[in-house]
Amino acid sequence: MSGNISYLKIGSWTLPKRGLFVLFGSTLILVACSLDYSYGNLNTYVTSYLRKNNPQITYADWVFVSQSKTIFGAILSPFGGEVARRLGIRLSLIIGSIIYAGGYLLTYFSLDWGLWPVVFTIGAFHGIGYGLTYTPAISSILKWFPAHKGTFASIAVAGYGFGSVIWNPVETAFVNPGNEEAQYPNGTTSGDKYFTDEDLLGRVPYLFLLIGGSIALMQIISILAIRDPSDDEERELLGNMTILMEDLVEKEDKSLHSVKPKGAVKTWAFWIFYISFFSMNLLTLFISNYQKAFGLQFIDDDKFLSLASTLQNVMNGASRIFWGIIYDKFGYKFTMMFVTCISTAFAASFGNIVFLEKNSTGVKIFFAVWSCGVYATNPGAYACFPPQIMKCFGPKHNATLYGLIFTASIFCSIVLLTVAQTLFPIIGYTGMFAVTGLVGALSIVVTLTWREELDEEEEVEKKEVI
């Protein structure tokens, strides 16, 4: 291989050295973006703190924080791709990083202003920052590694999954080093438990200074490492891909073709991605938001719940790499069917924990295994989407198209907000897990309709191509 790019030989792979720096930077910035995977942990501390001034606030109200992040992230994600394309990826990352880290730093103050300021500084700021950083970072990796899109995108996406391996134990160690137990509210002997220890609650605002500063440091390092390949570099990378992959018959000029968003949305492939994203994301949102609050009803051990959350996020990160490799080897339909079927089964049956004895070894094992089961499979969907979208629609608008598919999160938020305020008080956690399983089945149904022909140029040639 010759050209302007310097390569590194690793086994049978010849990889661009600059691309490996981009991979590192993108993975690190996704670790920084991953704080929402510790929302279930933060919910217990932040809600307990807010109840000092407003005892009517409950864990269910955290849904406004988490879904403001989801909604703003979904709205900004398509524009994040366009901002990166028009102004450059680094400017997009800088703007998003300032907003994201700034929001968590401001939460030091907003905690004393009430729930809605917290919704804004945590949820909205996180969503805006996420929308301006996540898709451009993933898109850059896909451009640097066109022959191994699934594998290398999944490594970066694993950073998003592994992030809570850092955040959960740090949050618990900082806020609750003495493993204080949560308590039932005054006058009650059942339902949700909250933390009331004054020293514990006094550490909650300072936690957000620690989080915000850590995020800012990671983002600075990431921004220095990430850049898109130039047009000449991208042509060289695509040319090398054609040489290395004998089953690729498309030539370089055809590989550079990209479908405009208005053409992509006319294809059934786009809507398979959209519905599957909605289904898998809604499943993740409920588990991540309420899992720990649910667990506190049966397990009076905050450190164990934090450990279980850490283990599940090890699975969250590792599974993304595993499923990315499976995707590269076996393709989209095979991988997604495994991912959706298994994660849906675990989510739907999570509520069976109610049949086990509180604080027993059995209930702890069940909680840990089912948590890990969901996160060993569900994240595989996010390893499949970015490379398959690029495979179907080309590289130029990949970040924008992934952002459009991410707008399915808005509908997830509407459903979750509605259900949390209406159905949840009636059917409780157990019923909600069953409903979550039914939603997961949507992805199974649409994935069954996938045909490999949807990958082919005949599908793309019918649409507007640039």
KABEL-V459973 format. One record per pair of residues at least 4 apart in sequence whose C-alpha atoms are under 7 Angstrom apart, sorted by the first residue. I is the first residue (numbers start at 1). J is the second residue. If there is no record, write none. Layout:
# KABEL-V459973
[[I:J] [I:J]]
This chain:
# KABEL-V459973
[[3:236] [4:233] [5:16] [5:233] [6:16] [6:17] [7:14] [7:15] [7:16] [7:17] [8:14] [8:15] [8:16] [8:17] [9:13] [9:14] [9:15] [10:14] [16:20] [17:21] [18:22] [19:23] [19:144] [20:24] [21:25] [21:225] [21:226] [22:26] [22:141] [22:225] [22:226] [22:227] [23:27] [23:141] [23:156] [24:28] [25:29] [25:221] [25:222] [25:223] [25:225] [25:226] [26:30] [26:137] [26:138] [26:156] [26:222] [26:226] [27:31] [27:156] [27:157] [27:159] [28:32] [28:159] [28:218] [28:222] [29:33] [29:218] [29:219] [29:222] [30:34] [30:134] [30:156] [30:157] [30:159] [30:160] [31:159] [31:160] [31:162] [31:163] [32:163] [32:215] [32:218] [32:219] [33:130] [33:160] [34:160] [34:161] [34:163] [34:164] [35:39] [35:163] [35:164] [35:167] [37:164] [37:288] [38:42] [38:164] [38:167] [38:168] [39:43] [39:288] [39:289] [40:44] [40:288] [40:289] [40:290] [40:291] [40:292] [41:168] [41:292] [42:46] [43:47] [43:59] [43:62] [44:48] [44:194] [44:293] [45:49] [45:204] [46:50] [47:51] [47:57] [47:58] [47:59] [48:194] [48:195] [48:196] [49:201] [50:54] [50:111] [50:114] [50:115] [51:55] [51:56] [51:57] [57:61] [60:420] [62:66] [63:67] [63:417] [64:68] [64:119] [65:69] [65:119] [65:122] [65:123] [66:70] [66:123] [67:71] [67:413] [68:72] [68:119] [68:123] [68:124] [69:73] [69:123] [69:124] [69:126] [69:127] [70:74] [70:127] [70:409] [70:410] [70:413] [71:75] [71:409] [71:410] [71:413] [72:76] [72:124] [72:127] [72:128] [73:77] [73:127] [73:128] [73:130] [73:131] [74:131] [74:403] [74:406] [74:407] [74:409] [74:410] [75:407] [76:80] [76:128] [76:131] [76:132] [77:81] [77:131] [77:132] [77:135] [77:403] [77:406] [78:82] [78:400] [78:401] [78:403] [78:404] [79:83] [79:400] [80:84] [80:92] [80:131] [80:132] [80:133] [80:135] [80:136] [81:85] [81:135] [81:136] [81:399] [81:400] [82:86] [82:400] [83:87] [83:92] [84:88] [84:89] [84:92] [84:136] [85:89] [87:91] [88:92] [89:93] [89:136] [89:227] [90:94] [90:223] [90:227] [91:95] [92:96] [92:132] [92:133] [93:97] [93:132] [93:133] [93:223] [94:98] [95:99] [96:100] [96:128] [96:129] [96:130] [96:132] [96:133] [97:101] [97:129] [97:219] [98:102] [99:103] [99:125] [99:129] [100:104] [100:125] [100:126] [100:129] [101:105] [101:212] [101:215] [101:216] [102:106] [102:212] [103:107] [103:121] [103:122] [103:125] [103:126] [104:121] [104:122] [104:208] [104:211] [104:212] [105:208] [105:209] [105:212] [106:110] [106:121] [107:111] [107:118] [107:121] [107:122] [107:208] [108:205] [108:206] [108:208] [108:209] [110:114] [110:117] [110:118] [111:118] [111:205] [113:117] [114:118] [115:119] [116:120] [117:121] [118:122] [119:123] [119:124] [120:124] [120:125] [121:125] [122:126] [123:127] [124:128] [125:129] [126:130] [127:131] [128:132] [129:133] [130:134] [133:137] [134:138] [135:139] [135:399] [135:402] [135:403] [136:140] [136:399] [137:141] [138:142] [138:153] [139:143] [139:398] [139:399] [140:144] [140:228] [141:145] [141:153] [142:146] [142:149] [142:153] [143:234] [144:229] [144:237] [145:149] [145:152] [146:238] [146:241] [147:241] [148:152] [149:153] [149:387] [150:154] [150:324] [150:325] [150:327] [150:328] [150:383] [150:384] [150:387] [151:155] [151:321] [151:324] [151:325] [151:328] [152:156] [153:157] [153:383] [154:158] [154:320] [154:321] [154:324] [154:383] [155:159] [155:320] [155:321] [157:161] [157:320] [157:383] [158:162] [158:317] [158:318] [158:320] [158:321] [159:163] [159:317] [160:317] [161:313] [161:316] [161:317] [162:313] [162:314] [162:316] [162:317] [163:167] [164:168] [164:310] [164:313] [165:169] [165:310] [165:313] [165:314] [166:170] [167:171] [168:172] [168:306] [168:309] [168:310] [169:173] [169:306] [169:310] [170:174] [171:175] [171:207] [172:176] [172:177] [172:306] [173:177] [174:207] [175:200] [175:203] [175:204] [176:180] [176:200] [179:302] [179:303] [181:195] [181:300] [181:301] [181:302] [182:193] [182:194] [182:195] [182:196] [183:193] [183:194] [183:195] [183:196] [184:188] [184:189] [184:190] [184:192] [184:193] [184:194] [185:193] [185:194] [191:297] [192:293] [192:297] [193:296] [193:297] [197:201] [198:202] [199:203] [203:207] [206:210] [207:211] [208:212] [209:213] [210:214] [211:215] [212:216] [213:217] [214:218] [215:219] [216:220] [217:221] [218:222] [219:223] [220:224] [221:225] [222:226] [229:233] [229:234] [230:234] [231:235] [232:236] [233:237] [234:238] [235:239] [236:240] [237:241] [238:242] [238:252] [239:243] [239:252] [240:244] [241:245] [242:248] [242:251] [250:254] [250:255] [251:255] [252:256] [253:257] [256:394] [257:394] [257:465] [257:466] [258:393] [258:394] [258:395] [258:396] [258:397] [258:465] [258:466] [259:263] [259:264] [259:393] [259:394] [259:460] [259:464] [259:465] [259:466] [260:264] [260:397] [260:464] [260:465] [260:466] [261:265] [261:401] [263:463] [263:464] [264:270] [264:393] [265:270] [268:272] [269:273] [269:454] [270:274] [271:275] [272:276] [272:446] [272:447] [273:277] [273:405] [274:278] [274:405] [274:408] [275:279] [275:443] [276:280] [276:443] [277:281] [277:408] [278:282] [278:408] [278:409] [278:412] [279:283] [279:439] [279:440] [279:442] [279:443] [280:284] [280:378] [280:440] [281:285] [281:409] [282:286] [282:412] [283:287] [283:436] [283:440] [284:288] [285:289] [286:290] [287:291] [290:294] [291:295] [292:296] [292:305] [294:429] [295:299] [296:300] [298:358] [298:359] [299:358] [299:359] [300:359] [301:305] [302:306] [303:307] [304:308] [305:309] [306:310] [307:311] [308:312] [308:368] [309:313] [310:314] [311:315] [311:372] [312:316] [312:371] [312:372] [312:375] [313:317] [313:375] [314:318] [315:319] [315:372] [315:375] [315:376] [316:320] [316:375] [316:376] [316:379] [318:322] [319:323] [319:376] [319:377] [319:379] [319:380] [320:324] [320:379] [320:380] [320:383] [321:325] [322:326] [323:327] [323:335] [323:380] [323:383] [324:328] [324:383] [324:384] [325:329] [326:330] [326:335] [327:331] [327:332] [327:335] [327:384] [330:334] [330:335] [331:335] [332:336] [332:384] [333:337] [333:447] [333:450] [334:338] [335:339] [336:340] [336:381] [336:447] [337:341] [337:444] [337:447] [338:342] [339:343] [339:377] [339:378] [339:380] [339:381] [340:344] [340:378] [340:440] [340:443] [340:444] [341:345] [341:444] [342:346] [342:377] [343:347] [343:373] [343:374] [343:377] [343:378] [344:348] [344:437] [344:440] [344:441] [345:349] [345:437] [346:350] [346:370] [346:373] [346:374] [347:374] [347:433] [347:436] [347:437] [348:433] [348:434] [348:436] [348:437] [349:434] [350:370] [350:433] [351:429] [351:430] [351:433] [353:363] [353:366] [356:362] [356:363] [357:363] [358:363] [359:363] [360:364] [361:365] [362:366] [363:367] [364:368] [365:369] [366:370] [367:371] [368:372] [369:373] [370:374] [371:375] [372:376] [373:377] [374:378] [375:379] [379:383] [380:384] [381:385] [384:388] [385:389] [386:390] [386:402] [387:391] [388:392] [389:393] [389:398] [390:394] [390:395] [390:398] [391:455] [392:455] [393:460] [394:398] [397:401] [398:402] [399:403] [400:404] [401:405] [402:406] [403:407] [408:412] [409:413] [410:414] [411:415] [412:416] [413:417] [414:418] [415:419] [416:420] [417:421] [418:422] [419:423] [419:424] [420:424] [423:427] [424:428] [424:432] [427:431] [427:432] [428:432] [429:433] [430:434] [431:435] [432:436] [433:437] [434:438] [435:439] [436:440] [437:441] [441:445] [442:446] [443:447] [444:448] [454:459] [457:461] [458:462]]
